[in-house]
Amino acid sequence: MITIDLIKWAEVFGACIVGDICWAHYTRAIALHERLKASLWAGAIMVVAPIVVISYTTDHTLIIPAILGAFTGTWISFKDK
């Protein structure tokens, strides 16, 4: 049986992955002066970021999956040359 803690960890981990992917696309759009794309990615960041922040401010152990999710999201966002 899956515990609530494990579900919360997975939620925070996943939200950080999505958030970091959004940040990568946002940064890329800013660098390319793509105003609309950057604005849409900024909105997506604001959908995901509060999930993570609210989670780890109420349970400090959730910073661990947040860190791991941020690492993973950044790793996924890079394109190999």
VMD Tcl script that draws the C-alpha trace (Angstrom):
set ca {
  {0.00 0.00 0.00}
  {1.28 3.47 -0.93}
  {1.45 5.87 1.97}
  {0.42 9.50 1.83}
  {4.03 10.56 2.47}
  {5.20 8.67 -0.62}
  {2.46 10.23 -2.72}
  {3.42 13.71 -1.45}
  {7.10 13.04 -2.19}
  {6.19 11.96 -5.74}
  {3.99 15.05 -6.19}
  {6.76 17.42 -5.11}
  {9.39 15.55 -7.16}
  {7.19 15.69 -10.27}
  {6.25 19.33 -9.76}
  {9.93 20.28 -9.50}
  {10.74 18.39 -12.68}
  {7.97 20.21 -14.53}
  {8.95 23.52 -12.94}
  {12.57 23.22 -13.98}
  {11.60 22.29 -17.52}
  {9.39 25.40 -17.58}
  {12.29 27.52 -16.31}
  {14.58 26.17 -19.04}
  {12.05 27.00 -21.76}
  {11.39 30.41 -20.18}
  {15.10 31.23 -20.11}
  {15.54 30.07 -23.69}
  {12.57 32.20 -24.83}
  {13.97 35.25 -23.02}
  {17.38 34.74 -24.66}
  {15.71 34.51 -28.08}
  {13.51 37.59 -27.39}
  {10.32 35.55 -27.83}
  {7.97 37.64 -25.72}
  {4.81 35.54 -26.01}
  {6.58 32.23 -25.37}
  {8.43 33.68 -22.39}
  {5.18 35.05 -20.98}
  {3.40 31.70 -21.36}
  {6.28 29.84 -19.70}
  {6.26 32.40 -16.85}
  {2.58 31.64 -16.31}
  {3.30 27.89 -16.28}
  {6.00 28.43 -13.66}
  {3.49 30.22 -11.45}
  {1.12 27.27 -11.71}
  {3.73 24.73 -10.57}
  {5.94 26.68 -8.14}
  {3.34 27.24 -5.40}
  {2.67 23.49 -5.17}
  {6.31 22.92 -4.27}
  {6.72 25.90 -1.95}
  {3.53 25.24 0.00}
  {4.49 21.58 0.32}
  {7.96 22.03 1.75}
  {6.99 24.89 4.04}
  {4.46 22.65 5.74}
  {6.74 19.57 5.76}
  {10.45 20.35 5.68}
  {11.37 16.81 4.63}
  {9.81 17.55 1.24}
  {12.80 19.72 0.37}
  {14.59 16.45 -0.47}
  {12.31 15.45 -3.37}
  {12.24 19.12 -4.40}
  {16.02 19.16 -4.75}
  {16.03 15.83 -6.57}
  {13.22 16.99 -8.87}
  {15.01 20.25 -9.64}
  {18.17 18.34 -10.53}
  {16.23 15.90 -12.71}
  {14.24 18.61 -14.47}
  {17.39 20.55 -15.33}
  {19.09 17.36 -16.54}
  {16.12 16.57 -18.83}
  {16.03 20.13 -20.19}
  {19.50 20.04 -21.68}
  {19.93 19.08 -25.31}
  {22.98 17.04 -26.23}
  {25.26 18.69 -28.77}
}
mol new
graphics top color blue
foreach p $ca { graphics top sphere $p radius 0.5 }
foreach p [lrange $ca 0 end-1] q [lrange $ca 1 end] { graphics top cylinder $p $q radius 0.2 }
display resetview
